[in-house]
Amino acid sequence: MNLGLPEIVLIVLVLIIFFGSKRITDLAKDAGIAGKELKKIKKEYKEASKEIEKVKTGGGVFKDA
């Protein structure tokens, strides 16, 4: 399903009518914040996964004495 310019303009107009321009800007701001948080969580998860793999392979902090 491809959306062309007329369809996108129609969707934006309906959103502005339905929510109002102030609410649209608030929603866009909140979506940006949520995206930033998701990126942060993804990075932390990736780092934790690397640490776990490091420990499993014996290269981590918990080496047997």
DAHU-V692242 format. One record per pair of residues at least 12 apart in sequence whose ideal C-beta (glycine too) atoms are under 10 Angstrom apart, sorted by sequence separation. I is the first residue (numbers start at 1). J is the second residue. D is the distance in whole Angstrom. If there is no record, write none. Layout:
i=I j=J d=D
i=I j=J d=D
This chain:
i=12 j=24 d=9
i=15 j=27 d=9
